[in-house]
Amino acid sequence: MIRNQLLVCAGGACITSGEKSVKDVLVKELKKNGIEDEVQIIETGCMGACDLGPIVVVYPEGTFYQKVTVENAGLIVNEHLVKGRTVSELLYTEPTSEKKVETSGDIPFYTRQVKRVLRNCGVIDPLSIEEYIARDGYFALGKALEMTPDDIIGVVLDSGLRGRGGAGFPTGLKWKATREATGSPKYVVCNGDEGDPGAFMDRSVLEGDPHSIIEAMAIAGYAIGAEQGYMYVRAEYPLAIERFECAIGKAREYGFLGRNILNAGFNFDIEIRIGAGAFVCGEETALLRSIEGKRGMPSIKPPFPAQSGLWNKPTLINNVETYANIPQIITNGAEWFRSVGTAKSPGTKVFALAGMVQNTGLVEVPMGTTLRELVFDIGGGIPGGKKFKAAQTGGPSGGVITPDYLDMPIDYDTLKEIGTIMGSGGLIVLDETSCMVDVAKFYLGFTVDESCGKCTPCREGTRQMYQMMERICDGKGRDGDIEKLTKLAKVIIDTSLCGLGQSAPNPVLSTIRFYEDEYRAHIYDKKCPSHVCKHLLTYTVTSDKCVGCTACARQCPVQAITGEVKKIHVIDQNKCIKCGSCYEVCRFSAIRKE
């Protein structure tokens, strides 16, 4: 008889940090103690707190063990399961009070979240359809098949669900347009091509709760009159592909996919299409071309996919997180969905919280939650006592939120007011050591590399902007560069073919708006205030701290540092290549970077 369950987080971050080896130790120790038949080990999807992995949760107590390693994993079996003693050294410790916390229900990272999209992630075995069904899985599909397609679309419309892929377009309107479009067959497509740097929301849902997406796509197929669906996911997500393929097989076996689903006379099936990783294929028309076997390049709209999409037939396309909301909306109703969030942006939003923040990971909060709550209450604040400088939302298509807007509610409309976007949910926190010019250059460089090249404004314009940004960061900025960047950015936005080009200048415009002083320091003073841009740095020796240990001189690759043992050293600025080796090797903080 099973008396305990060990839930082991098998999300991408925990796997990378050694989850498989930890599981092997747990299995070995259970056998050694002869209790392997009494304890069930379940590998779940991502539990969210990525910086605390590998994570093991012991039920029925719910004891939360974090940063479990091969060396200490055996303690969970030998101490907790055999002797009934909590392993205190593996418990989460509150940073301020140093208090040990036994369950996730007492950890602020979890207690301040509202999990709807992520309700099954980290809770069930994603490979088990039985566990999904036990959590009311496929109930919504059964309910939907007893409704009319128009009634289903009406519920989605009333819920106010907006597309979570970035644009925030009303989902119900898209479903309605596709149903009313003429042409047959019709198709349902899920966009799992999440490509923003630092974003892993959709991947985690596909890895941790794949059946929710299958159920939602089937409901969408019934609502718009489609019998075929396609899951488009990038090749860099092998675990998501593996688990989704397994889920499709189980859904067919149980009669939730295929012919005559639940004896309702409805036929629907799903196939996976694997993308090669082009960022532009996150744009819906480029994605559809890729599914067709063509080069992923965007098309002029209109016509929109709802009228003429896959193989020129009406096509419904939503992203993973959007679909993940559908089963619960059908089950619980539109008013339930609108019970959290804001009037114009109801529901929750999943964010990938990353960057300079204590608690990184996957976070789901109601729309309208402030950035302060996300970064400081859930994220635990900035490490090392440093100051919060900005947060980049929307990835390469977005912009920055500054300290002045920490208490602004985050939703689609308020973010637009300050020149950024929600995007798919990537949230990169930046501290005082970040150079905003360098940050903007990084995102612009990403879009330059990912441009498909089809239209001239994006292909040539973004490259010209990037070259100007490179000059500025290299100390070769010129008078008028800020104005030229702004003018060129607006031309690119107004004339590019698709959303990639239309949003590519956003990081530059946003940082110019809020951090123009940093641009001016780079251009006119030839200084990087954050001491990031290599060519604008100067390394000097602080005489009252130098002990003449010669470590810096021995490390310098171009012999730019001279000085005798136990005497003050000097850096020849004409020879210095600004590599920073001396700064990194000095144990006495005698090298000053400015």
C-alpha positions in Angstrom: 0.0 0.0 0.0 1.3 3.5 -0.9 1.7 5.6 2.2 3.9 8.4 0.8 4.4 10.1 -2.5 7.6 11.9 -3.5 6.8 14.6 -6.1 10.1 15.4 -7.9 10.1 18.5 -10.1 11.1 17.4 -13.6 10.9 20.8 -15.2 13.7 22.0 -17.5 15.6 23.9 -14.8 15.5 21.0 -12.3 16.5 18.5 -14.9 19.5 20.7 -15.8 20.5 20.9 -12.1 20.5 17.2 -11.6 17.0 16.0 -11.0 17.5 12.6 -12.7 20.5 11.8 -10.5 18.5 12.8 -7.4 15.6 10.5 -8.4 18.1 7.6 -8.9 19.4 8.1 -5.4 15.8 8.2 -4.0 15.0 4.9 -5.8 18.2 3.3 -4.6 17.6 4.3 -0.9 13.9 3.2 -1.0 15.0 -0.3 -2.2 17.8 -0.3 0.4 15.3 0.3 3.2 12.8 -2.2 1.7 10.0 0.4 1.3 9.9 0.8 -2.4 6.3 -0.6 -2.5 5.2 1.9 0.1 6.5 5.1 -1.6 5.6 6.3 -5.1 7.9 8.7 -6.9 6.2 11.0 -9.4 8.1 13.2 -11.8 6.0 16.4 -12.3 6.2 19.4 -14.5 7.9 22.7 -13.4 7.0 23.7 -9.8 8.0 27.3 -10.6 10.7 28.1 -8.1 13.5 27.4 -10.6 16.4 28.8 -8.4 15.5 26.3 -5.6 15.8 23.1 -7.7 16.0 20.3 -7.7 12.8 20.2 -5.6 11.3 17.2 -3.8 7.9 17.4 -2.1 6.8 14.7 0.4 3.1 13.9 0.7 0.8 13.6 2.6 2.7 16.1 4.8 3.5 18.4 1.9 7.1 18.9 3.1 9.0 21.1 0.6 12.7 20.2 0.1 14.8 22.4 -2.0 18.2 22.3 -3.6 18.4 18.6 -3.2 21.6 17.0 -4.4 22.9 13.5 -5.0 24.8 13.9 -1.7 21.8 14.7 0.5 18.9 13.1 -1.3 19.2 10.0 0.7 18.4 11.9 3.9 14.8 12.4 2.6 14.4 8.6 2.7 16.4 7.7 5.7 15.4 10.5 7.9 11.9 11.7 6.8 10.4 8.5 5.5 12.1 5.9 7.7 12.6 7.8 11.0 9.8 10.4 10.6 12.2 13.3 11.1 12.1 16.4 8.9 15.4 17.1 7.2 15.8 20.7 8.3 18.9 21.4 6.2 16.9 21.0 3.0 14.0 23.2 4.0 13.5 26.7 2.6 14.9 29.4 4.8 13.3 32.8 4.8 16.0 35.4 3.9 15.1 38.0 6.5 14.1 36.0 9.6 16.2 32.9 8.9 13.1 30.8 9.7 12.8 27.3 8.3 9.7 26.8 6.2 8.2 23.3 5.8 5.6 23.6 3.1 5.3 25.7 -0.1 2.1 27.1 1.4 4.3 29.2 3.7 6.7 30.5 1.1 5.9 34.0 -0.3 6.9 33.0 -3.8 3.9 30.6 -3.8 1.4 32.2 -1.5 1.1 35.4 -3.5 0.3 33.5 -6.7 -3.1 32.6 -8.2 -2.6 29.4 -10.3 -5.0 28.7 -13.0 -3.0 28.1 -16.1 -0.3 26.4 -13.9 -2.8 24.6 -11.6 -1.5 21.2 -12.7 2.1 22.0 -13.3 4.2 20.5 -10.5 1.2 18.7 -9.1 0.5 15.8 -11.5 2.5 13.4 -13.6 2.3 15.0 -17.1 2.5 11.5 -18.7 -0.5 10.2 -16.8 -3.9 10.9 -18.4 -5.5 9.3 -15.3 -4.1 12.0 -13.0 -5.3 14.7 -15.4 -8.8 13.2 -15.4 -8.7 13.1 -11.6 -8.2 16.9 -11.6 -11.4 17.3 -13.7 -9.5 16.8 -17.0 -11.6 16.4 -20.1 -14.7 17.4 -18.1 -14.8 20.7 -20.1 -14.7 18.8 -23.4 -17.6 16.6 -22.4 -19.6 19.7 -21.3 -18.7 21.6 -24.5 -20.0 18.7 -26.7 -23.4 19.1 -25.0 -23.3 22.9 -26.0 -23.8 24.5 -29.3 -20.7 26.0 -31.0 -22.2 29.4 -30.7 -22.8 28.9 -27.0 -19.1 28.0 -26.5 -17.9 31.0 -28.4 -20.4 33.1 -26.4 -18.8 31.9 -23.1 -15.3 32.7 -24.4 -16.5 36.1 -25.5 -18.1 36.9 -22.2 -15.0 35.8 -20.3 -13.0 38.6 -21.9 -10.0 36.3 -22.4 -7.4 38.1 -24.5 -4.6 36.3 -26.4 -1.7 35.6 -24.2 0.8 35.5 -27.1 1.5 39.2 -26.8 -1.1 41.2 -28.9 -3.9 40.8 -26.4 -6.6 40.4 -29.1 -10.0 39.2 -27.8 -9.9 35.4 -28.1 -13.7 35.1 -28.5 -13.7 37.5 -31.5 -11.0 35.4 -33.2 -13.0 32.2 -32.6 -16.2 33.9 -33.9 -14.5 35.1 -37.0 -13.1 31.7 -37.8 -16.4 30.0 -37.3 -18.2 32.5 -39.6 -15.6 32.3 -42.3 -16.5 30.5 -45.5 -14.3 27.6 -46.7 -13.6 24.1 -45.7 -11.8 22.3 -44.1 -11.0 24.6 -41.1 -7.9 24.2 -38.9 -7.0 24.7 -35.3 -3.3 25.7 -34.6 -1.5 26.1 -31.3 1.5 28.5 -31.4 4.2 26.9 -29.2 7.1 28.7 -30.9 7.9 30.9 -27.8 11.2 32.5 -28.8 11.7 35.6 -26.6 15.0 35.5 -24.7 14.3 34.4 -21.1 10.8 33.2 -21.8 9.7 29.7 -20.8 6.0 29.9 -19.9 4.6 27.9 -22.8 7.3 25.3 -22.6 6.5 24.7 -19.0 2.8 24.2 -19.7 3.5 21.8 -22.5 5.9 19.9 -20.3 3.8 20.0 -17.1 0.2 19.9 -18.3 0.0 18.8 -22.0 -3.6 17.4 -21.8 -5.0 20.8 -21.0 -3.8 22.0 -24.4 -5.2 19.0 -26.2 -8.5 19.4 -24.5 -8.7 23.1 -25.3 -7.8 22.5 -29.0 -10.5 19.9 -29.2 -13.0 22.3 -27.8 -11.9 25.0 -30.2 -12.2 22.5 -33.1 -15.8 21.7 -32.1 -16.6 25.4 -31.7 -15.3 26.6 -35.2 -16.1 23.4 -37.1 -12.6 21.9 -37.6 -11.5 18.3 -37.5 -7.7 18.8 -37.6 -5.3 20.6 -35.3 -1.6 21.3 -35.4 0.7 21.9 -32.5 3.7 24.0 -33.7 6.6 23.8 -31.2 10.3 24.7 -31.7 12.9 22.0 -31.9 14.7 23.4 -28.9 11.9 22.1 -26.7 12.6 18.3 -26.9 11.0 17.5 -23.5 7.8 19.4 -24.4 7.6 17.6 -27.7 8.2 14.2 -26.0 5.5 14.8 -23.4 3.0 16.2 -25.8 3.4 13.3 -28.2 2.8 10.9 -25.3 -0.3 12.9 -24.3 -1.7 12.8 -27.8 -1.3 9.0 -27.8 -3.1 8.7 -24.5 -5.9 11.0 -25.6 -6.5 8.9 -28.7 -6.4 5.7 -26.6 -9.1 7.1 -24.2 -11.2 8.5 -27.0 -10.6 12.2 -26.5 -9.0 12.5 -29.9 -10.0 10.7 -33.1 -13.4 9.8 -34.5 -16.7 10.1 -32.8 -15.2 11.7 -29.6 -17.3 10.8 -26.5 -20.0 9.4 -28.9 -20.9 12.9 -29.9 -20.3 12.4 -33.6 -17.4 14.9 -33.4 -14.1 14.0 -35.1 -10.8 15.8 -34.2 -7.1 15.0 -34.1 -3.8 16.8 -33.6 -0.4 16.5 -35.2 2.8 18.0 -34.1 4.9 20.2 -36.4 8.5 21.0 -35.2 9.9 24.4 -36.1 13.6 25.0 -36.7 13.8 27.8 -34.2 13.3 30.9 -36.3 11.9 33.7 -34.1 9.8 35.1 -36.9 7.8 31.9 -36.9 6.2 33.1 -33.7 4.3 35.5 -36.1 1.1 33.7 -37.0 1.3 33.9 -40.8 5.0 32.9 -40.9 4.2 30.0 -38.6 1.4 28.8 -40.9 3.8 28.9 -43.9 6.3 26.8 -41.9 3.6 24.2 -41.2 2.9 24.0 -44.9 6.6 23.1 -45.4 7.5 26.5 -46.8 10.1 29.0 -45.5 8.7 30.8 -42.5 8.1 34.3 -43.8 5.1 36.5 -42.9 2.3 37.4 -45.3 0.5 40.7 -45.7 -2.7 41.0 -43.6 -5.6 41.1 -44.5 -6.6 38.4 -45.2 -6.2 37.2 -41.6 -5.7 33.5 -40.8 -9.4 33.4 -39.7 -10.3 34.0 -43.3 -7.4 32.5 -45.2 -4.7 30.7 -43.2 -3.3 27.2 -43.4 -3.5 26.1 -47.1 -5.6 29.2 -47.7 -8.4 27.8 -45.4 -9.9 29.4 -42.3 -7.6 28.8 -39.4 -7.8 29.5 -35.7 -4.4 30.2 -34.1 -3.8 30.9 -30.4 -0.7 30.4 -28.2 -0.3 27.8 -25.5 -1.2 29.9 -22.5 -4.4 31.2 -24.2 -5.6 27.6 -24.8 -4.7 26.6 -21.3 -7.4 28.9 -20.0 -10.2 27.5 -22.1 -11.1 24.2 -20.2 -11.5 26.1 -17.0 -13.6 28.8 -18.6 -15.9 26.2 -20.1 -16.1 24.3 -16.7 -16.4 27.3 -14.4 -18.0 30.0 -16.6 -17.2 33.4 -17.8 -17.9 35.2 -14.5 -15.5 32.9 -12.6 -12.7 33.8 -15.1 -13.5 37.5 -14.7 -13.4 37.3 -10.9 -9.7 38.1 -11.0 -7.8 40.6 -13.1 -9.0 43.9 -14.4 -12.1 44.9 -16.3 -10.3 45.1 -19.6 -7.7 42.4 -18.9 -9.4 39.7 -16.8 -7.8 36.5 -15.6 -4.3 35.7 -14.7 -0.9 36.0 -16.5 2.1 33.7 -16.4 5.4 35.4 -16.2 8.9 34.0 -16.5 10.6 36.0 -13.8 14.4 36.2 -14.5 17.4 38.4 -14.3 18.6 40.3 -11.2 16.0 39.0 -8.7 16.3 36.7 -5.7 13.6 34.2 -6.7 13.6 33.4 -10.4 11.1 31.1 -12.0 7.5 30.7 -13.3 4.9 33.0 -11.7 1.2 33.3 -12.3 -0.6 36.3 -10.9 -3.9 38.2 -11.6 -3.8 40.8 -14.3 -3.3 44.2 -12.6 -0.7 42.9 -10.2 2.0 45.6 -9.7 5.6 45.2 -10.7 6.5 45.9 -7.1 4.5 42.8 -6.0 6.2 40.7 -8.7 9.7 41.8 -8.1 9.8 42.4 -4.4 7.0 40.3 -2.8 7.2 37.3 -5.0 10.6 37.7 -6.5 12.2 38.6 -3.1 13.9 41.8 -4.3 17.3 42.5 -5.9 20.3 40.3 -4.8 23.3 41.8 -3.1 21.4 44.9 -1.7 21.6 46.6 -5.1 18.9 48.9 -6.4 16.1 48.1 -8.9 16.7 49.9 -12.1 14.2 48.6 -14.6 12.3 45.5 -15.9 12.1 44.6 -19.5 8.8 43.2 -20.6 7.8 41.8 -24.0 11.3 40.6 -24.9 12.8 42.1 -28.1 9.4 43.6 -28.9 8.9 45.4 -25.6 10.4 48.1 -23.5 11.3 48.9 -19.9 9.3 49.7 -16.8 11.2 52.1 -14.6 11.2 52.6 -10.7 8.6 55.4 -11.2 6.1 52.8 -12.4 6.7 50.1 -9.8 3.2 50.5 -8.4 1.4 50.6 -11.8 -0.9 47.7 -12.4 0.4 45.4 -15.1 -2.1 44.8 -17.9 -2.3 45.2 -21.6 -3.5 48.8 -21.7 -1.3 50.3 -18.9 1.9 48.8 -20.4 1.0 50.3 -23.7 0.7 53.7 -22.1 4.4 53.7 -21.1 5.7 52.4 -24.4 6.1 48.7 -23.7 3.9 45.6 -24.2 2.9 42.5 -22.2 4.4 40.1 -24.8 4.2 36.5 -24.1 5.3 37.0 -20.5 9.0 37.3 -20.2 10.0 39.6 -17.4 13.7 40.4 -17.1 14.7 42.4 -13.9 17.7 44.7 -14.2 19.6 46.3 -11.4 21.8 49.4 -11.1 24.8 47.6 -12.7 22.8 47.3 -16.0 23.6 49.7 -18.9 20.4 50.5 -20.6 22.1 51.3 -23.9 23.7 47.9 -23.9 20.4 46.2 -23.0 18.7 47.9 -25.9 21.6 47.0 -28.2 21.3 43.3 -27.1 17.6 43.1 -28.0 18.0 45.0 -31.2 20.8 42.6 -32.2 18.5 39.7 -31.6 15.9 41.0 -33.9 18.5 41.8 -36.6 19.6 38.2 -36.5 16.1 36.9 -36.5 14.7 39.1 -39.3 13.5 37.0 -42.2 14.7 39.6 -44.6 11.4 39.8 -46.6 10.8 43.5 -46.2 13.4 46.3 -46.5 12.5 48.4 -43.4 13.1 45.5 -41.1 16.0 43.9 -42.9 18.0 47.1 -43.6 16.5 49.5 -41.0 17.1 47.4 -37.9 20.7 46.7 -39.1 21.4 50.4 -39.5 20.0 51.1 -36.0 22.2 48.3 -34.6 25.3 49.7 -36.3 24.5 53.1 -34.7 24.1 51.4 -31.3 27.4 49.6 -31.7 29.1 52.9 -32.4 27.6 54.5 -29.3 28.7 51.6 -27.1 32.2 51.7 -28.6 32.6 55.3 -27.8 32.2 56.5 -31.3 28.8 58.1 -30.9 28.1 61.4 -32.8 26.0 64.4 -32.2 22.5 63.8 -33.5 22.6 60.0 -33.1 19.7 60.0 -30.7 17.5 61.9 -33.1 18.5 59.7 -36.0 17.7 56.6 -34.0 14.3 57.9 -33.1 13.4 58.9 -36.6 14.6 55.7 -38.1 12.8 53.7 -35.5 9.5 55.3 -36.3 9.9 54.7 -40.1 10.6 51.0 -39.4 7.5 50.7 -37.1 5.3 52.4 -39.7 6.5 50.5 -42.8 7.5 46.9 -41.7 5.5 44.0 -42.9 4.9 42.1 -39.7 5.0 42.4 -35.9 8.7 41.6 -35.7 9.8 44.6 -37.6 7.0 46.8 -36.3 8.1 46.2 -32.7 11.9 45.7 -33.2 12.8 49.4 -32.3 10.7 49.4 -29.1 13.6 48.6 -26.7 15.6 51.5 -28.2 12.7 54.0 -28.1 11.8 52.9 -24.6 15.3 53.3 -23.2 15.8 56.6 -25.0 12.5 57.8 -23.4 13.5 56.9 -19.8 17.3 56.8 -19.9 18.3 59.4 -22.4 21.0 60.7 -20.0 22.8 57.3 -20.4 22.8 57.7 -24.2 24.2 61.2 -23.8 26.9 60.1 -21.4 28.0 57.5 -24.0 27.9 59.9 -26.9 29.2 63.1 -25.4 31.2 62.1 -22.3 32.4 58.9 -23.8 31.5 57.2 -20.5 29.3 54.3 -19.6 27.7 55.2 -16.2 27.1 51.6 -15.4 30.7 50.6 -16.3 29.5 47.9 -18.7 30.5 49.0 -22.2 34.0 47.7 -22.6 35.4 50.4 -24.9 34.3 53.2 -22.6 36.0 51.9 -19.5 39.2 53.0 -17.9 41.1 50.8 -15.4 43.5 52.5 -13.0 45.4 51.4 -9.9 44.3 52.9 -6.5 47.6 53.6 -4.9 46.5 53.4 -1.3 45.1 49.9 -1.8 47.8 48.4 -4.1 50.2 46.1 -2.1 52.4 45.2 -5.1 51.4 41.5 -5.2 51.9 41.5 -9.0 48.8 39.4 -9.7 47.4 42.0 -12.1 50.6 42.3 -14.0 50.9 38.5 -14.3 47.3 38.3 -15.5 47.5 41.1 -18.1 47.6 39.6 -21.6 49.3 42.6 -23.2 51.8 43.5 -20.4 50.1 46.9 -19.9 50.8 46.8 -16.1 54.2 47.5 -14.7 55.6 47.6 -11.1 57.9 45.9 -8.7 57.0 43.5 -5.9 55.5 45.3 -2.9 55.4 48.5 -4.8 52.5 50.4 -6.5 51.7 49.2 -10.0 50.7 51.4 -13.0 48.5 50.7 -16.0 49.6 52.0 -19.4 46.4 53.3 -20.9 47.8 53.2 -24.4 48.5 49.5 -24.1 45.4 48.5 -22.1 42.8 46.6 -24.1 40.2 46.9 -21.4 39.7 43.2 -20.9 39.1 43.5 -17.2 41.5 40.7 -16.2 43.3 42.9 -13.7 40.0 44.0 -12.1 38.9 40.4 -11.7 42.1 39.0 -10.3 42.9 41.7 -7.7 42.1 40.5 -4.2 42.6 44.0 -2.6 40.1 46.0 -4.7 43.0 48.1 -5.9 41.9 48.2 -9.5 39.3 51.0 -10.1 36.9 50.7 -13.1 35.4 53.9 -14.3 
